[in-house]
Amino acid sequence: MDLKGIAMPVTYDAHDANPKWERLDREVVRDLMKAVRDNGLGSPYFKQLLKGTFNIYDLTPFDIRSLATMILSDSQFILWEAKWRKILNDYRIKYQGGANAGFTVAQLAGDPPLDSAARQASFLPRDVLTDIKDAARKAMVQIPPAGVTESLFTDVKQGPSEPFASFIDRLTQAVDRQVIDEGVKSHMIWCLAFANANPECKRVISAMPGQPTMAEILEACSKVGTPQHVATILGDHVEKAVKEAFANFQQRQCYKCGKPGHFKKDCPQITNNADSSDHCLACGRRKRRPARNNASGGTQSGNSRRSADRQRATTQVMAMTQEQAPQGGQSSGNNILTPSAGQFVGSPAIQSYYHPGRNAIWQLPSDMFFG
């Protein structure tokens, strides 16, 4: 596209008079178009470039329209012009009672017959041209990017892992697009920066003393997610867990005395009032099963289970019968042969094994040994 003669600035002499309309450097227009193409209409880079361009050059409504047609799409231009005229009307109301009270919105927007750039430069005072540029810039930053569904600025919230600076950029762009009053923008951004921040950044902001500025908030929240911040968070969580565990321990009651602060195994009543039944009668140590006494009152030793007693009794019977066999009988293999059953039954070993109180004396058959 040939940019020659499309947008021209207005120059003034040393006394701020004799306005003269001149061409705007085509490189400035190319830079604006490239910024929109590469970074987007709502990017911080484009907004700063547009603001710098409007601050350096005095532009007429004709120049501003020419720039808008090259930067914006057709639908975006329609939205921009409507917003621009609305802001120009606010300036017209502001002019009431002053030197510029006679201007209309059509004149401020450069509508015919005041559509010539040279006539606009000579007809509109320099301070009015400054307000017209400011209105055009405000309207342009309010245009949402193409293909993006615009949501309310109050719905802009920080993601769980989103850097706080990125969240502030999105919030500022949304406020710039939807809020016209410059006086309330900074306050809205400050309030929403805390209200819509994620829990970690909100916790950092809440811990800051007084009313911190946005610069102080940005600096404090820039540390969120760093190793130092993660270590601090983990330390706080560990400290909280230890305190909760200690509080729960203090609230638990002992099953022995019913008092809180200790468990049954550490109960002072057990330590101070330990009875003799907790001690072994043989060694005097605690936490052992008390030893049993035998019939004569002495300590019973060894395994006292019935199966063991029975095994020992059987061993005694076999040993004693083997001792008596050579005297009155003969041995054949594993069988003990005695002269008579009565002598066998009368053996002290047999009688000790078949106790009368437990079983009747068992009479061995007489033909068992003699056939």
C-alpha positions in Angstrom: 0.0 0.0 0.0 1.3 3.5 -0.9 1.2 5.4 2.4 2.3 8.7 0.8 -0.1 11.5 1.6 -2.4 9.4 3.8 -1.7 10.7 7.3 -0.1 14.1 7.9 0.6 16.0 11.2 0.0 19.6 12.0 2.9 21.9 12.8 2.9 25.3 14.5 5.3 28.2 14.8 7.2 29.3 17.9 4.1 31.2 19.1 1.9 28.2 18.8 0.1 29.8 15.9 -0.1 29.5 12.1 -0.9 25.8 12.0 0.5 24.0 8.9 -0.5 20.5 7.8 2.4 18.3 6.8 2.9 14.6 5.9 3.4 12.1 8.7 6.5 9.9 8.2 5.4 6.7 6.5 7.6 4.6 8.7 5.4 5.6 11.7 2.4 4.2 9.9 4.2 1.0 9.0 5.3 0.5 12.6 1.7 0.8 13.8 0.4 -1.6 11.3 3.2 -4.1 12.0 2.5 -3.9 15.8 -1.1 -4.8 15.2 -0.2 -7.6 12.8 2.5 -9.2 15.0 1.3 -8.5 18.6 -2.4 -7.7 18.3 -4.6 -4.7 18.9 -4.8 -5.2 22.6 -1.1 -5.9 23.1 0.8 -3.6 25.5 3.4 -2.9 22.7 0.8 -1.6 20.3 -0.9 0.5 23.0 2.4 2.1 24.0 3.4 2.7 20.4 0.0 4.3 19.6 0.3 6.5 22.7 3.8 7.6 21.8 2.7 8.5 18.3 -0.2 10.5 19.4 1.9 12.4 22.0 4.6 13.3 19.4 2.4 14.4 16.5 -0.5 16.8 16.3 -3.1 14.9 14.1 -6.3 16.2 12.6 -9.5 14.1 12.6 -8.8 13.3 9.0 -5.3 11.9 9.9 -6.9 9.8 12.8 -9.5 8.3 10.5 -6.9 7.4 7.9 -4.8 5.6 10.6 -7.9 3.8 11.9 -8.8 2.5 8.5 -5.3 1.0 8.0 -5.0 -0.5 11.5 -8.5 -1.8 12.1 -10.7 -4.3 10.3 -14.1 -3.1 8.9 -16.1 -4.3 11.9 -13.5 -2.9 14.3 -13.6 0.5 12.6 -17.4 0.6 13.0 -17.0 -0.1 16.7 -14.2 2.4 17.1 -16.0 5.2 15.4 -19.0 4.8 17.6 -16.9 4.8 20.7 -14.9 7.7 19.5 -18.0 9.9 18.9 -19.3 9.0 22.3 -16.1 10.2 24.0 -16.1 13.3 21.8 -19.5 14.1 23.1 -18.2 13.9 26.6 -15.6 16.5 25.7 -18.2 18.7 24.1 -20.1 18.7 27.4 -16.9 19.5 29.2 -16.4 22.5 26.9 -19.6 24.2 28.0 -19.0 27.6 29.5 -15.5 27.8 28.0 -13.8 29.1 24.9 -14.5 25.9 23.0 -18.2 25.7 23.9 -19.4 26.2 20.3 -18.0 23.0 18.8 -20.2 20.2 17.9 -19.5 16.5 17.7 -19.7 16.6 13.9 -17.0 19.3 13.8 -14.8 17.5 16.3 -15.1 14.3 14.3 -14.3 16.1 11.0 -17.6 15.4 9.3 -18.4 17.3 6.0 -18.1 20.1 5.2 -15.2 20.2 7.7 -13.6 17.0 6.2 -10.5 18.6 4.7 -7.3 18.1 6.7 -6.1 21.7 6.0 -9.4 23.2 7.1 -9.4 21.1 10.2 -5.8 22.2 11.1 -6.8 25.9 10.8 -10.3 25.7 12.3 -9.7 23.5 15.4 -7.4 24.9 18.2 -4.4 22.9 19.3 -5.8 21.9 22.7 -9.0 20.7 20.9 -6.9 18.6 18.5 -5.1 17.1 21.6 -8.5 16.1 23.1 -9.6 14.6 19.7 -6.4 12.4 19.6 -7.0 11.4 23.2 -10.5 10.4 22.5 -9.4 8.4 19.4 -6.7 6.5 21.5 -9.2 5.7 24.3 -11.7 4.4 21.7 -9.1 2.3 20.0 -7.9 0.5 23.1 -11.5 -0.4 23.9 -11.8 -2.5 20.7 -11.6 -6.2 21.5 -9.1 -8.2 19.4 -10.6 -10.0 16.4 -12.0 -13.5 17.1 -11.9 -13.0 20.9 -15.1 -13.1 22.9 -15.1 -10.1 25.2 -16.0 -10.8 28.8 -16.6 -8.3 31.7 -13.5 -6.9 33.2 -14.8 -8.1 36.6 -14.6 -11.7 35.4 -10.8 -11.5 34.6 -9.2 -13.8 37.2 -5.7 -15.0 37.8 -5.0 -18.6 36.9 -3.6 -21.1 39.5 -0.1 -21.0 38.0 -0.4 -17.7 36.0 2.3 -15.0 36.8 0.7 -12.1 38.6 2.2 -9.6 36.1 0.4 -11.4 33.2 -2.8 -11.3 35.1 -2.5 -7.5 35.7 -1.8 -7.1 31.9 -5.1 -8.9 31.0 -7.0 -7.0 33.7 -5.6 -3.6 32.6 -6.5 -4.3 29.0 -10.1 -5.3 29.9 -10.5 -2.2 32.1 -9.1 0.0 29.3 -11.5 -1.5 26.8 -14.6 -1.2 29.0 -14.1 1.8 31.3 -13.9 5.2 29.8 -13.4 7.3 32.9 -9.7 7.6 33.4 -10.1 8.7 37.0 -11.6 5.3 38.2 -9.5 2.9 36.1 -6.5 2.8 38.5 -8.7 2.2 41.5 -10.7 -0.5 39.8 -7.5 -2.3 38.7 -6.1 -2.1 42.3 -9.3 -3.5 43.8 -9.6 -6.3 41.3 -5.9 -7.2 41.5 -6.6 -8.4 45.0 -10.2 -9.7 44.6 -9.5 -11.8 41.5 -5.9 -13.0 42.4 -5.2 -16.6 43.0 -5.0 -17.8 46.7 -1.2 -17.6 46.8 -1.0 -14.0 45.6 -4.0 -13.0 47.7 -2.2 -14.4 50.7 0.9 -12.3 49.9 -1.1 -9.1 49.3 -3.1 -9.6 52.6 0.2 -9.9 54.5 1.5 -6.5 53.2 1.1 -3.6 55.7 -1.0 -0.6 55.0 -2.3 0.2 51.6 0.4 -1.0 49.2 0.7 0.5 45.8 0.3 -1.5 42.6 4.1 -1.4 42.1 4.7 -2.8 45.6 2.0 -5.5 44.9 3.7 -6.5 41.6 7.1 -6.7 43.2 5.8 -8.8 46.1 3.7 -11.2 44.0 6.6 -11.6 41.5 8.2 -13.9 44.0 5.3 -16.3 44.0 6.3 -19.7 42.6 10.1 -19.2 43.1 12.0 -21.8 45.2 12.2 -19.4 48.1 8.5 -18.9 48.1 7.8 -22.6 47.8 10.1 -23.3 50.8 8.3 -20.7 52.8 4.9 -22.2 52.0 6.0 -25.7 52.8 7.5 -24.5 56.1 4.2 -22.8 57.0 2.2 -26.0 56.1 4.6 -28.2 58.2 4.3 -25.8 61.2 0.5 -25.8 60.9 0.4 -29.6 60.7 2.7 -29.9 63.8 0.5 -27.5 65.8 -2.6 -29.3 64.9 -1.1 -32.7 65.8 0.1 -31.3 69.1 -3.4 -29.8 69.8 -5.0 -33.1 69.0 -2.6 -34.9 71.3 -3.4 -32.5 74.1 -7.1 -33.1 73.7 -6.9 -36.9 73.8 -7.7 -38.6 77.1 -5.9 -41.4 78.8 -7.8 -44.6 78.9 -6.5 -45.3 82.5 -7.2 -42.1 84.4 -9.3 -40.1 81.9 -7.1 -37.1 81.9 -5.8 -35.4 78.7 -2.2 -34.9 77.7 -0.8 -38.5 77.8 -1.5 -42.1 76.8 -2.3 -45.0 79.0 1.3 -46.4 78.8 2.6 -43.2 80.2 -0.1 -42.7 82.8 1.4 -41.5 86.1 -1.1 -43.7 88.0 0.4 -46.8 86.5 3.9 -45.6 87.4 3.1 -44.6 90.9 0.6 -47.3 91.9 2.1 -50.4 90.3 0.9 -53.5 92.3 2.8 -56.7 93.0 0.6 -58.6 90.5 2.5 -56.9 87.7 5.8 -58.4 88.9 7.1 -61.9 88.3 7.4 -63.8 91.6 10.5 -65.5 90.4 12.6 -62.6 89.0 10.8 -59.5 90.2 10.6 -57.9 86.7 7.5 -56.2 85.4 5.4 -57.1 82.4 5.8 -60.9 82.8 3.2 -63.5 83.5 3.3 -64.4 87.3 4.9 -67.7 88.0 2.7 -70.6 89.2 3.4 -72.5 92.4 3.2 -76.2 92.7 1.3 -78.2 95.4 4.1 -77.9 98.0 4.2 -74.1 97.7 7.4 -73.9 95.7 7.9 -72.3 92.3 6.9 -74.7 89.6 9.6 -75.0 86.9 9.5 -76.1 83.4 6.6 -76.4 81.0 3.4 -77.2 83.0 1.2 -78.2 80.2 -0.6 -81.5 80.6 0.7 -83.0 77.4 4.3 -82.6 78.7 3.4 -84.2 82.1 1.8 -87.2 80.3 4.8 -87.6 78.1 7.1 -87.7 81.1 4.9 -90.2 82.9 5.0 -92.5 80.0 8.7 -92.3 79.9 8.9 -93.2 83.6 6.7 -96.3 83.1 8.8 -97.6 80.3 12.0 -97.0 82.2 10.8 -98.7 85.4 9.3 -101.7 83.6 12.5 -102.2 81.8 14.4 -102.2 85.1 12.1 -104.9 86.5 12.1 -107.2 83.5 15.3 -109.1 84.2 14.1 -110.0 87.7 10.9 -111.8 87.0 10.3 -111.9 83.3 11.8 -112.1 79.9 12.0 -109.5 77.2 11.0 -110.3 73.6 11.6 -107.4 71.3 9.6 -104.4 72.4 7.1 -106.4 74.6 7.7 -106.9 78.3 6.9 -110.4 79.6 6.0 -110.8 83.3 5.2 -114.0 85.3 1.7 -112.8 86.1 -0.7 -110.0 85.2 -1.2 -109.2 88.8 2.5 -108.6 89.4 2.5 -106.3 86.3 -0.5 -104.4 87.5 0.8 -104.0 90.9 3.9 -102.2 89.6 4.3 -98.8 91.3 4.9 -97.2 87.9 1.6 -98.5 86.5 -0.2 -97.4 89.6 1.3 -93.9 89.4 0.3 -93.6 85.8 -3.3 -95.0 86.2 -4.2 -93.0 89.2 -7.4 -94.2 90.9 -8.8 -90.7 91.1 -8.6 -90.3 87.4 -9.2 -93.8 85.9 -10.0 -97.3 87.4 -7.1 -99.8 87.5 -6.9 -101.5 84.3 -6.6 -105.3 84.6 -4.4 -106.7 81.9 -5.7 -110.0 80.4 -3.9 -113.0 81.8 -3.4 -114.6 78.4 -1.8 -111.5 77.0 1.7 -112.6 78.0 1.3 -116.4 78.4 -1.0 -117.3 75.6 
